[in-house]
Amino acid sequence: MKNIGVFSKDNFLFKELEEFTSDSNFILELIADEEEIKDVTAYDVFIVLSDFNEKLVNFIKNYNGTVLDLTGVVKNYYNNTEDIVEPSVYLLEKYFGDSLDVIKGNIYYPTCIFGKAGIDDLVNQTKDIFTFGNTEPKILKSSIPFNAILGMGFGQNGLKEYISRFSDTIISNFDLRLLPFSTYMIIDIFKPFNVEIYSDYLEEEIALSGILHDRTHKIYLMDDERATVVADYLKLISEQITEKIKFNIGE
């Protein structure tokens, strides 16, 4: 049985990954603090999901295996690094990569992009509406329940560093919005893209009801100039990690 180290100070994504890989032939070990790392060489693959810092650099330098990184910064310190691609970027590049310079659209994010803190704010703000409460937000300064945060309001909620991982093309061609969803994201795409789309979940017409409970990503072709992608944000991260783990341990 292979051992996989997972460094994350927010165990929300780790729990999702653990559930997603429950029937795999490897064991995930959560490391929530740098002080818990005794011997990084004990792991067949090491995963960094959040809060990469200088203390972690020293451990990584002594490692000979592959590091899977969601933060986008580990490669600056360690050569054998494979990026876990941000989910919206992953989908856009996978299905529309040849047309990213001509398509435009909107990306609607769920609150889980902020980890457990984002989910907590969504839950607490929703409760406050019905109980006239005033819970101090952990990260979302704007009210999100039964609402949508658009444009600049989205950037004011701590996303400057998050957006920095996008290419200039995506930043200039897509508007970013935040919706009161926990894990599902939606990408609306406009303009002719003229590319053949491959997906096991291809659908011919949009029907959102009954789909937001599936844990798959689906593409809806509206016509030659419009498409909608619906995906589980956490599942896309877990899928990438699982595929990369299996490749690196030879499974």
C-alpha positions in Angstrom: 0.0 0.0 0.0 1.4 3.4 -1.1 1.6 6.3 1.3 0.5 9.7 0.1 1.2 12.8 2.2 -1.3 15.7 1.9 -0.4 19.1 3.3 -3.4 21.3 4.0 -4.4 23.6 6.8 -8.0 23.4 5.6 -9.3 19.8 5.9 -12.4 20.5 3.8 -10.9 19.5 0.5 -8.9 16.7 2.1 -12.1 15.1 3.3 -13.5 15.3 -0.2 -10.4 13.8 -1.7 -10.4 11.0 1.0 -13.9 10.1 0.1 -13.2 10.2 -3.7 -10.2 7.9 -3.3 -11.7 5.5 -0.7 -11.5 2.4 -2.9 -7.9 3.1 -4.2 -4.8 1.2 -3.4 -3.1 4.0 -1.5 -3.4 5.7 1.9 -3.8 9.5 2.3 -2.3 11.1 5.4 -3.3 14.6 6.3 -0.6 17.0 7.5 -2.2 20.1 8.9 1.0 21.7 10.3 4.6 21.8 9.3 5.6 20.5 12.7 3.8 17.2 11.9 6.2 16.4 9.1 8.7 14.0 10.5 10.1 12.5 7.3 8.8 13.7 3.9 10.8 10.9 2.2 8.3 8.4 3.7 5.7 9.4 1.1 5.5 8.0 -2.4 3.7 11.2 -3.5 3.4 14.5 -1.6 0.5 16.8 -2.2 0.3 20.5 -1.4 -3.3 21.9 -1.3 -2.8 25.1 0.6 -0.6 27.5 2.6 2.8 26.7 1.0 5.4 28.6 3.0 9.1 28.8 3.7 9.0 26.1 6.4 7.7 23.7 3.8 10.4 24.6 1.4 13.0 22.9 3.6 11.1 19.6 3.7 10.5 19.7 -0.1 14.2 20.1 -0.8 14.9 16.8 0.9 12.3 15.0 -1.1 13.0 12.8 -4.2 9.5 12.0 -5.3 6.7 13.9 -7.1 4.9 16.9 -5.6 1.4 17.6 -6.7 0.6 21.2 -6.2 -2.7 23.2 -6.1 -1.1 26.5 -5.0 0.9 27.1 -8.1 4.1 28.1 -6.3 5.9 24.9 -5.4 7.5 24.7 -8.8 9.5 27.8 -7.9 11.3 25.7 -5.3 11.2 22.1 -6.5 11.7 20.8 -10.1 9.7 17.6 -9.8 6.4 19.3 -9.4 3.1 18.7 -11.2 0.4 21.4 -11.0 -3.1 20.6 -10.1 -4.9 22.9 -12.5 -7.6 25.3 -11.2 -10.9 23.7 -12.2 -12.3 26.4 -14.5 -8.9 26.7 -16.3 -8.7 22.9 -16.5 -12.1 22.7 -18.3 -11.6 25.6 -20.6 -8.2 24.4 -21.7 -9.3 20.8 -22.1 -12.4 21.5 -24.2 -11.9 24.9 -25.7 -8.1 25.3 -25.7 -7.8 26.0 -29.4 -10.4 28.8 -29.2 -9.6 30.5 -25.9 -8.5 33.7 -27.8 -11.9 34.1 -29.5 -14.5 32.8 -27.0 -15.9 34.9 -24.2 -18.1 34.2 -21.2 -18.9 34.1 -17.6 -17.5 31.9 -14.8 -19.8 31.4 -11.8 -17.9 30.1 -8.8 -19.2 28.3 -5.7 -18.2 29.4 -2.2 -16.0 26.3 -1.7 -13.2 28.1 -3.6 -12.5 29.7 -0.2 -12.4 26.3 1.5 -14.4 25.5 4.6 -14.5 29.3 5.5 -16.4 30.0 2.3 -19.0 27.2 3.0 -19.3 28.4 6.7 -20.0 32.0 5.5 -22.7 30.7 3.1 -24.4 28.7 5.8 -24.1 31.3 8.5 -25.3 34.2 6.3 -28.3 32.1 5.2 -29.2 31.4 8.8 -28.8 35.1 9.7 -31.4 36.1 7.1 -34.1 34.0 8.8 -33.0 34.6 12.4 -32.0 38.3 12.0 -28.5 37.4 13.1 -25.2 39.1 12.3 -22.5 36.5 12.3 -19.0 37.9 11.7 -17.9 36.6 8.2 -14.7 34.5 8.0 -13.9 35.6 4.4 -16.9 36.8 2.5 -17.4 40.5 3.1 -20.5 40.7 0.8 -23.7 38.9 1.5 -24.0 35.8 -0.8 -27.3 33.9 0.1 -30.0 34.4 -2.6 -27.6 36.8 -4.3 -24.7 36.9 -6.7 -21.4 38.8 -6.4 -20.3 40.3 -9.7 -17.2 41.9 -11.1 -15.3 44.1 -8.7 -17.4 42.8 -5.8 -15.9 39.4 -6.5 -12.4 40.7 -6.4 -13.0 42.4 -3.1 -13.6 39.1 -1.4 -10.0 38.0 -1.4 -9.6 36.6 -4.9 -6.7 38.7 -6.3 -4.2 35.9 -5.6 -6.7 33.3 -6.8 -7.2 35.1 -10.1 -3.4 35.5 -10.6 -3.3 31.8 -11.6 -5.3 32.5 -14.7 -3.9 33.2 -18.1 -4.2 36.8 -19.4 -6.5 35.4 -22.1 -9.0 34.0 -19.6 -8.8 37.1 -17.4 -9.6 39.4 -20.3 -12.3 37.2 -21.9 -14.3 36.0 -18.9 -16.2 37.8 -16.2 -16.0 36.1 -12.8 -19.0 35.8 -10.5 -19.7 34.2 -7.2 -23.0 32.3 -6.6 -24.6 30.9 -3.4 -23.6 27.3 -4.3 -21.5 25.1 -2.1 -19.5 23.1 -4.7 -21.0 23.4 -8.2 -19.6 25.9 -10.8 -21.1 27.0 -14.1 -19.3 28.4 -17.2 -21.3 30.1 -19.9 -19.4 30.4 -23.2 -20.3 32.6 -26.1 -19.1 33.3 -29.6 -18.2 30.7 -32.3 -15.6 28.3 -31.0 -15.7 25.7 -33.8 -14.0 22.9 -32.0 -15.1 19.3 -31.6 -16.0 18.6 -28.0 -15.2 15.3 -26.4 -17.0 14.3 -23.1 -18.5 11.2 -21.6 -21.2 13.5 -20.2 -22.1 15.3 -23.4 -25.7 16.5 -23.5 -27.6 18.1 -26.4 -29.8 20.5 -24.5 -29.7 22.4 -21.2 -31.7 21.1 -18.3 -30.2 22.2 -15.0 -32.8 20.7 -12.8 -31.7 17.3 -11.6 -28.1 17.8 -12.7 -26.7 19.9 -9.8 -26.9 16.8 -7.7 -24.7 14.7 -10.0 -21.0 14.6 -9.2 -19.8 14.9 -12.8 -19.0 17.6 -15.3 -21.4 18.1 -18.2 -21.2 20.2 -21.3 -24.4 21.5 -22.9 -24.2 22.6 -26.5 -26.9 25.3 -27.0 -26.1 26.0 -30.6 -23.0 26.8 -32.7 -22.3 29.9 -30.7 -23.1 29.0 -27.1 -22.2 26.3 -24.6 -22.7 25.8 -20.9 -20.4 23.7 -18.6 -21.7 22.5 -15.2 -19.1 20.9 -12.9 -18.4 20.0 -9.3 -15.4 22.1 -8.4 -14.1 19.8 -5.7 -14.6 16.7 -7.9 -12.5 18.2 -10.7 -9.6 18.7 -8.3 -10.0 15.2 -6.8 -10.1 13.7 -10.3 -6.9 15.4 -11.3 -5.1 14.4 -8.1 -6.3 10.8 -8.3 -5.1 10.4 -11.9 -1.7 11.9 -11.1 -1.3 9.7 -8.0 -2.1 6.6 -9.9 0.3 7.5 -12.8 3.2 8.3 -10.3 2.8 5.1 -8.3 2.4 3.0 -11.5 -1.1 1.9 -10.9 
